[in-house]
Amino acid sequence: MESQEFNVGEYVDQISLLLDLQLRDEYRDGVVANFERIKAIALLVNEFSIPEEIEVAPIFEL
């Protein structure tokens, strides 16, 4: 499979069309910047490996 770089600006444009959002031009750069931050956080989370012997907790209690 060929690896492609994720283009956040293109993603925002396509999703706004898909969801029929009228994203005004003056807000687009801010939305793209926030999605860049979300992408950076997601990369950190996805790079964290969890050992196979770890089981999912069915109930979380405080």
Backbone torsions as a table, in degrees:
resi	resn	phi	psi	omega
1	MET	NA	134.9	-178.9
2	GLU	-81.5	130.1	179.6
3	SER	-82.3	133.6	177.9
4	GLN	-122.6	143.0	176.5
5	GLU	-73.2	136.7	179.4
6	PHE	-78.3	118.9	-179.6
7	ASN	-96.5	106.4	-174.9
8	VAL	-65.9	-41.0	179.5
9	GLY	-60.9	-43.3	178.0
10	GLU	-65.8	-39.8	177.7
11	TYR	-59.4	-48.2	-179.6
12	VAL	-60.3	-43.7	179.0
13	ASP	-61.2	-45.4	-177.6
14	GLN	-69.3	-41.8	-180.0
15	ILE	-66.9	-38.5	178.7
16	SER	-64.0	-35.6	175.3
17	LEU	-68.4	-44.6	-178.9
18	LEU	-60.8	-41.1	-178.8
19	LEU	-88.3	0.9	-178.3
20	ASP	56.8	43.6	176.2
21	LEU	-92.4	133.0	176.9
22	GLN	-90.3	83.5	-178.9
23	LEU	-80.8	110.2	-177.9
24	ARG	-69.8	146.9	-175.6
25	ASP	-56.3	-37.4	-177.3
26	GLU	-70.6	-15.6	178.7
27	TYR	-100.4	-16.8	-173.5
28	ARG	-57.9	-46.7	-178.4
29	ASP	-60.5	-38.2	177.6
30	GLY	-67.3	-39.4	178.4
31	VAL	-65.0	-44.1	178.4
32	VAL	-62.4	-42.6	179.5
33	ALA	-61.4	-41.6	178.7
34	ASN	-66.9	-37.9	176.5
35	PHE	-68.5	-30.3	173.6
36	GLU	-62.9	-41.4	177.6
37	ARG	-64.8	-43.2	178.2
38	ILE	-60.8	-40.8	179.0
39	LYS	-61.2	-43.7	179.9
40	ALA	-62.7	-41.7	178.4
41	ILE	-66.2	-43.6	179.9
42	ALA	-62.1	-37.7	178.1
43	LEU	-62.8	-40.8	177.5
44	LEU	-62.3	-44.4	-179.2
45	VAL	-65.3	-44.3	-177.3
46	ASN	-70.2	-23.6	179.1
47	GLU	-79.6	-15.5	-178.7
48	PHE	-77.4	116.9	-178.4
49	SER	-89.4	142.0	178.7
50	ILE	-114.5	126.7	-179.9
51	PRO	-59.9	149.1	-178.0
52	GLU	-61.4	-29.8	-176.1
53	GLU	-76.8	-6.9	177.1
54	ILE	-75.7	129.2	179.3
55	GLU	-102.3	149.0	177.9
56	VAL	-73.3	133.9	177.8
57	ALA	-77.8	122.2	-179.0
58	PRO	-72.6	-27.1	-178.7
59	ILE	-135.4	132.8	175.2
60	PHE	-108.0	128.0	-179.9
61	GLU	-122.3	147.1	177.0
62	LEU	-91.8	NA	NA
